Amino acid sequence: MTDSVNRRTRASQKRQRLVAAAARVLHEQGVERTTLADIAREAEVPVGNVYYYFKTKDDLVLAALSEHRAYLAGLTGRLEELADPRERLKGLVEAWVEQREVAARRGCPTGTLAVELDKRADGTLDAEAGAVIRELLDWAGAQFRALGMADPEGLALTLVSAYQGMSLLANALREPEVMSREGDRLLARLDALRAPDGQL
């Protein structure tokens, strides 16, 4: 019984290493340039083992998107511990700014993946990436709604659009400070919001 449990535990850990590696490598290299061997090397797993857990590269892309979803759930879960919805939104912006070096090198992990997947001929995985972004929009909208703002969905769209824009510009210009400057502006706008007709 113990050997069986240990094998399952090791297999689960190996799979998780592959998923985390897929998320990192796909963000660094993009879908088209990434091979299963690249992911196996990053995960320190023999390449033959990858096929045991993931039959195709698309399966690994889906797993990477699930890793992005789990990261978002963890972040918003921690932010939910804050009593004030405004502080939750500010915490979200601060988390974005903390990732400014990564954004300057590679852009937003989910956003860049969504754009790349949208260009593929089969068009099946881009909706999965969009669903992760939709979860962020829904969470931000709920915070604006809790603040009593008119058009909470519109404010969420403006906020997430600002993040995607500043990530893209930081990446295009290779300037992490773009994230810092724009993050400061977003924080000031969140502080200045007043219900019910606040605008970001």
C-alpha positions as CSV (number, residue, x, y, z in Angstrom):
1,M,0.0,0.0,0.0
2,T,2.8,2.5,0.9
3,D,4.7,1.8,-2.3
4,S,1.6,2.4,-4.3
5,V,0.9,5.7,-2.4
6,N,4.6,6.8,-2.9
7,R,4.4,6.0,-6.6
8,R,1.2,8.1,-7.0
9,T,2.8,10.9,-5.0
10,R,5.9,10.9,-7.2
11,A,3.9,10.8,-10.3
12,S,1.7,13.7,-9.2
13,Q,4.9,15.7,-8.3
14,K,6.4,14.9,-11.7
15,R,3.3,16.0,-13.5
16,Q,3.2,19.2,-11.5
17,R,6.8,19.9,-12.4
18,L,5.9,19.5,-16.0
19,V,3.0,21.8,-15.8
20,A,5.0,24.5,-14.0
21,A,7.8,24.1,-16.6
22,A,5.3,24.3,-19.4
23,A,3.9,27.6,-18.1
24,R,7.5,29.1,-17.8
25,V,8.8,27.8,-21.1
26,L,5.7,28.7,-23.1
27,H,5.9,32.2,-21.7
28,E,9.6,32.5,-22.5
29,Q,9.6,31.0,-26.0
30,G,6.0,31.0,-27.2
31,V,4.0,28.0,-28.3
32,E,5.4,27.5,-31.8
33,R,9.1,27.6,-30.7
34,T,8.6,25.3,-27.7
35,T,9.2,21.6,-28.0
36,L,8.2,18.9,-25.5
37,A,12.0,18.3,-25.1
38,D,12.3,22.0,-23.9
39,I,9.7,21.4,-21.3
40,A,11.1,18.1,-20.2
41,R,14.6,19.7,-19.8
42,E,13.1,22.6,-17.7
43,A,11.2,20.1,-15.5
44,E,14.3,17.8,-15.2
45,V,12.2,14.9,-16.5
46,P,13.2,12.4,-19.2
47,V,11.5,13.5,-22.5
48,G,9.9,10.0,-22.8
49,N,8.1,10.6,-19.6
50,V,6.3,13.7,-20.9
51,Y,4.2,11.5,-23.2
52,Y,3.0,9.5,-20.2
53,Y,1.3,12.6,-18.8
54,F,0.6,14.7,-21.9
55,K,0.0,13.2,-25.3
56,T,0.4,16.4,-27.3
57,K,1.9,19.9,-27.0
58,D,-1.7,21.2,-26.9
59,D,-2.3,19.2,-23.8
60,L,0.7,21.0,-22.2
61,V,-0.6,24.3,-23.4
62,L,-3.9,23.5,-21.6
63,A,-2.0,22.5,-18.5
64,A,0.0,25.8,-18.6
65,L,-3.3,27.7,-18.8
66,S,-4.5,25.8,-15.8
67,E,-1.3,26.9,-14.0
68,H,-2.1,30.5,-14.9
69,R,-5.7,30.0,-13.6
70,A,-4.3,28.5,-10.4
71,Y,-1.9,31.5,-9.9
72,L,-4.8,33.9,-10.4
73,A,-7.0,32.0,-8.0
74,G,-4.2,32.0,-5.4
75,L,-3.6,35.8,-5.9
76,T,-7.3,36.8,-5.7
77,G,-7.8,34.4,-2.8
78,R,-5.1,36.2,-0.8
79,L,-6.5,39.5,-1.8
80,E,-10.0,38.4,-0.6
81,E,-8.5,38.4,2.9
82,L,-8.5,42.2,2.8
83,A,-11.7,43.7,4.1
84,D,-11.9,46.7,1.7
85,P,-12.6,46.0,-2.0
86,R,-10.6,49.1,-2.9
87,E,-7.5,47.7,-1.1
88,R,-8.1,44.4,-2.9
89,L,-7.9,46.2,-6.3
90,K,-4.9,48.1,-5.2
91,G,-3.3,44.9,-4.1
92,L,-3.9,43.5,-7.6
93,V,-2.2,46.5,-9.2
94,E,0.7,46.1,-6.8
95,A,1.1,42.4,-7.7
96,W,1.2,43.4,-11.4
97,V,3.9,46.0,-10.7
98,E,5.9,43.5,-8.7
99,Q,6.1,41.4,-11.9
100,R,7.5,44.4,-13.9
101,E,10.8,42.7,-14.8
102,V,9.0,39.6,-16.2
103,A,6.6,41.9,-18.1
104,A,9.5,43.8,-19.6
105,R,11.1,40.6,-20.8
106,R,8.1,38.7,-22.0
107,G,4.8,40.5,-21.4
108,C,1.8,39.2,-19.5
109,P,1.9,35.4,-19.4
110,T,-1.8,34.9,-20.1
111,G,-2.2,37.8,-22.5
112,T,0.8,36.9,-24.7
113,L,-0.4,33.3,-24.8
114,A,-3.9,34.4,-25.8
115,V,-2.6,36.5,-28.6
116,E,-0.4,33.7,-29.9
117,L,-3.1,31.1,-29.7
118,D,-5.5,33.3,-31.5
119,K,-3.2,33.2,-34.6
120,R,-3.3,29.4,-34.9
121,A,-5.4,27.9,-37.6
122,D,-7.3,25.5,-35.4
123,G,-8.6,28.2,-33.0
124,T,-9.4,25.9,-30.1
125,L,-7.1,27.0,-27.3
126,D,-7.5,30.7,-27.6
127,A,-10.9,30.5,-25.9
128,E,-9.2,28.8,-22.9
129,A,-6.8,31.7,-22.6
130,G,-9.7,34.1,-22.9
131,A,-11.5,32.3,-20.1
132,V,-8.6,32.9,-17.7
133,I,-8.7,36.6,-18.5
134,R,-12.5,36.6,-18.1
135,E,-12.0,35.3,-14.5
136,L,-9.8,38.2,-13.8
137,L,-12.4,40.6,-15.3
138,D,-15.2,39.0,-13.2
139,W,-13.2,39.2,-10.0
140,A,-12.3,42.9,-10.6
141,G,-16.0,43.6,-11.5
142,A,-17.1,42.1,-8.2
143,Q,-14.7,44.5,-6.3
144,F,-16.1,47.5,-8.1
145,R,-19.6,46.3,-7.5
146,A,-18.8,45.9,-3.8
147,L,-17.6,49.6,-3.8
148,G,-21.0,50.6,-5.2
149,M,-19.7,51.9,-8.5
150,A,-21.9,52.4,-11.5
151,D,-20.8,50.1,-14.4
152,P,-18.5,47.8,-12.5
153,E,-17.9,45.6,-15.5
154,G,-16.8,48.6,-17.5
155,L,-14.4,49.7,-14.8
156,A,-13.0,46.1,-14.6
157,L,-12.5,46.2,-18.4
158,T,-10.7,49.5,-18.1
159,L,-8.5,48.2,-15.3
160,V,-7.5,45.0,-17.0
161,S,-7.0,46.8,-20.3
162,A,-4.6,49.2,-18.6
163,Y,-2.7,46.2,-17.2
164,Q,-2.5,44.5,-20.6
165,G,-1.4,47.8,-22.2
166,M,1.3,48.5,-19.7
167,S,2.6,44.9,-19.9
168,L,2.7,45.2,-23.7
169,L,4.5,48.5,-23.7
170,A,7.0,47.4,-20.9
171,N,7.8,44.4,-23.1
172,A,8.0,46.3,-26.4
173,L,10.2,49.0,-24.9
174,R,12.0,46.6,-22.5
175,E,11.4,49.1,-19.7
176,P,10.1,47.7,-16.4
177,E,9.6,51.3,-15.2
178,V,6.6,51.6,-17.6
179,M,4.8,49.2,-15.2
180,S,5.9,51.2,-12.1
181,R,4.7,54.5,-13.6
182,E,1.4,53.2,-14.9
183,G,0.8,51.2,-11.7
184,D,1.2,54.4,-9.7
185,R,-1.3,56.1,-11.9
186,L,-3.8,53.2,-11.5
187,L,-3.3,53.3,-7.7
188,A,-4.0,57.0,-7.6
189,R,-7.1,56.6,-9.8
190,L,-8.4,53.8,-7.5
191,D,-7.9,56.1,-4.5
192,A,-9.8,58.9,-6.2
193,L,-12.8,56.7,-7.2
194,R,-16.0,57.8,-5.6
195,A,-19.4,55.9,-5.9
196,P,-21.7,55.8,-7.7
197,D,-20.4,57.4,-10.9
198,G,-16.7,56.9,-10.5
199,Q,-14.5,56.6,-13.5
200,L,-11.1,55.0,-13.6
